[in-house]
Amino acid sequence: MGGGRFSNDAYARLRKAKNYSNKSREEIFTSRTLDPEMDPVKALVRESRDSEEHPESVSIIVALDVTGSMGFVPEHIVKEALPDLIGSLMEAGIEDPQVLFLGIGDFIYDRAPLQVGQFESSAELLDRWLTRVYLEGGGGGNNQEGYNLAHLFAARHTSIDCWEKRQQKGFLFTIGDEPVFPTIPAEIIKRYTCTNQAETITTEAIIAEAQEKYNVFHMHLEHNEWAKQESRKGNWKTLLGENFIKIPDYKTVAKRIANVVIENHKPYTATSNTNTSSDDSEVENML
């Protein structure tokens, strides 16, 4: 996936054609159950590939909490903020971003705690996958969400050329206002992925697994007094250190994601093994 190219003009035309400025959240996000194409049980792997159109793809996963307190975030992104995300990256010289949207919920209480799109680049396709997310509005009141399902999916069910070809890590952002479950039980892994055999894994371990090919961040939205409480932030700081980011204004989320990518993406520099070997031989001959 990942075809097409984003432009602010294309996004503006799409936004106008769909009359987003005059539509409610419910009118935009019309799914009332898990979309079959976003069912993680059917998603063996999501790919982010280089192409002639995108020769140096940069893979970005944005995992959105879609429980009751957080539906305003995907609404804001689709109505207004895609240019803050994709356009800002391209203006900074990261010309081939490919973004995968995930929907995240409570894997104890929700029916669809993991929903997976595809890595995309164009305004039309990014909009397509984001608006197909089922805003379940659940969450169980247990002060925890299954953000670690995003780390699980990224680690075990994505294949990204930026890492596999160039050793450039992709980026994984989870966005929410609660702590994360301490483990993913084996039965949850089997229920919500295409895996038939699994073992319970700790959140620390699955984050470390995702960090092998992604720069992993969590953005905690302080969108009300409740979300500002320290108890709502759990142990994210311990888990991620400086990659735990507090966001006072949710409308800055997309721009902040772009800035983090811009600050941390390492430009690719081709090196020649042949030249290195030759240099080593010359050194040996001089000794």
N, C-alpha and C positions, 0 to 999 in steps of 0.2 A: 504494500500500500504506500501512500505518501505521494501520489501524483498530484499535478496541478501546482499552482503558485499563488500565494496570498498577495493581495493588494488591498490597500485601504479603500480604493474606488470600488472594487468588486464587493467588499464587505458593505459599503454604504448602499450600493444598489440592492444587495440581498436584503439588508435591513429594511429598506424602503419597500421592496416588493412584498415582504412578509408583514409589513405594518407593525413591526415589533414595538414601536413607541406607544401604540394604542392597545396593546394586548396585555392581558394579565398573565401571571405565571402559569395558571392552569390552561390557558389558551395556547401557550407556546409548548409547554411540556405535557403532551396529550397522552403519554403512555400511562395506563392504569395497572400495568403489571410488567414483569420483566420482558423486554423485547427479545425475541428468540435469537436475533443476531448478536445480542450482547450477553448471551448466556455463557458464563465462564466454563461450564461443564463441557461445552462444545468447542472451546478455544484451546486447542493444543498449543499454539504459539501465535503471537502477534509479531509481525516483522516490520522493521524499519530499515529500508534498503537504499543504497546509493543507486543513482540512475544517471542517464545523460542530462536530464533536467535538474537533478539534485546530486551532483557529484560528491559532495561532502556533507551528507545528512547528519543532523544532530538530533538525537532521540530524547524527547521530553515527555514524561508521564505526569499528568495532573490528576490526582485522585481527590474527588470532591465528596465531602460528607453530605449525603442527601437525606439525612434524618430530619425530624420536624423543625429543629432550630436553625437549619442551615440552607434551606432551599433558595434563599435570596442570593447566594453566591453564584450558582450556575445561571440564574436569571440575569444577574448583572453582567456576567461574562458574555452571554449570548446577545444581550441587548446592546451593550456598549463597549465591552472591554477587549474584544479580540484584537483590535489594532494595538492596544497597550501591550499585548503579549507578543503576537507574531510580528506586527509592524515594527515594534521597537527592536526586536532581534535583528531583523533584516537591515534596518537603518544602521545598526552597530556593526554590520559586516558579517553577521551569521546568516547567510543567505539561504540555507537549506534546513530550517527547523521542521521537524515532524513531531506532531503532538498527538498523544493518545490520552483520551479522557476516560477515567474510571469513575464509577459511582460506588461509594462505600457506605455501609450501614452497620448495624448491630447484628453479629452472626448468631447471637443467642435468641433474639426476638424477631428479627426482620425476615421477610420472605426473600428479599433480593439484596443481601449485604455486599455482593460484589457484582458489578456490571462492567463489561469491558468493550470499549470501542475499538478503533483501529488507529494506527499512526497515520496522520494526514497532514497536508500542507495548505490546501486551498481553503478559502473562506466557505465555499459551498459544502465541502466534505466535513470540515470541522464543525460547522453548524449542524449538519445532518446527524453526526454521532452525538453531539452534546444534547440536542433537543430530543433525542430518543431515550435519554436516561429517564428511568422511572423514579420520580421524586416520591419515594414511598412515605416519607414523613413519619417513620417509626421511631426506632430507638427505644430502649427498654427502661429508661430511668435508672440505670445502674451505674451511671457516671463513667462509662467506658464505651468505646466504639471499636470496630474491627479494622482500624487503619492498617494493621499488620497484614491484612489480606492483600493490600497493594504491594507491600514488600515481597510477599509470597509470589504473587503473579509476575512481578517484574523480574525476580530472581530466576524463576523456573519456567516461565511461559512467554518470554520475549527473546527475540534474536535481533541484535542491532549491529549494523555495519560500522557505526562510529567506533564501537569497541572492538569488534571482531576483526576489522580491517586496519584500524589506525590506533588502537589502544587509547582512544579518547572516550572517557566515561560519558554515558548519558546522564540525564537528570530526572529525579523522582521527587515530586512534591506531594505530600499529603496535606490536606487543608481541613481544619475542623476546630471544634471548641471543647473537646473532652480529652481525657487520658485514653491510652490504648490498652487493650487487653494484654495481660502479661504473657499469655501463650496463645498458640493456635492449636486446639486439640486435633488429634488425628482424624476424628470423625468429621470435623468441620472441613479439613483439607479435602477429604474424599467427597464430601457433599457438594462443595462449591468449586472444585476444579475437576479436570478430566483425569485425575489420578485415582487409581483403584487401591493402591497400597500407600500408606503414609504413617508417619510417626509424629506424635506431638512435638512441637518445636517452640522454644521461647521466642519472645519478641526480639530480644538481644541477638539471638542467633540468626533469625531470618533477616533482620536489618543488616547484619554483617554479610550475609549471603548476597543480599541486593547490592551492597556497597562494592562487591567485586567488579561490577560493571556500571554502576550508577553512583552519582553524587546524590546523597539522600538528605532531604530536608523535610521538616514539618513546620507548617505555618499555623499558629494558634491565633484565632480571631477573637479579639477583645471587643466584641460588638455590643456588649451590654455589661452591667455591673456583675451579673452572675458569671459571665465568661472571664472576667478579670480576676476572679478569686484564684488563689494559688492552688487550691484543691482541684480546680478544673484543668490545671496544666500538667498534673500527674508527674511522671518521671521523664518527660520528654527531654529536659535539659541534660539529665544523666545519660540518656540514650544517645543523644545527638550532639551535645556540646553546643558549639557556636552555630550549628546547622538547625537549631531550634530557634525559630523567628516569631516574635510576637507582632501582630498586626493590629494596631488600634482602629484603622479605618479599612473596612472590607473592600471599599471601592479602589484601593491601591493594590489589591492582591495581584492582578494580572501584570501590572507594571513592575511590581516587586519581583515576581517570578522572572521576568525578562532581565531585570538588573542582576539578579543572582546568577543567571546563566551567563550573561555578558562578563561578569566579574570572575567566574570560575572556569569557563570553557578555555581549554588550552589549545591554541592553534596547532594545526598539524604541520610538522616539519619532516619531510621525507629524508631518510638516511639510507646510505648505501652500505650494505653488509660487505659488498665486494671491496669498496674503498677501505673499510675498516680492516678487513683481512689483509689487504695489500699493505696498509700502514703498519700492521703488526709484524708482517714478514720483513719489512724494511728495518724495523727496530731490531728484530732478531738478527738480521744480517750485520747490523752495525756492532753488535755485542761480541 
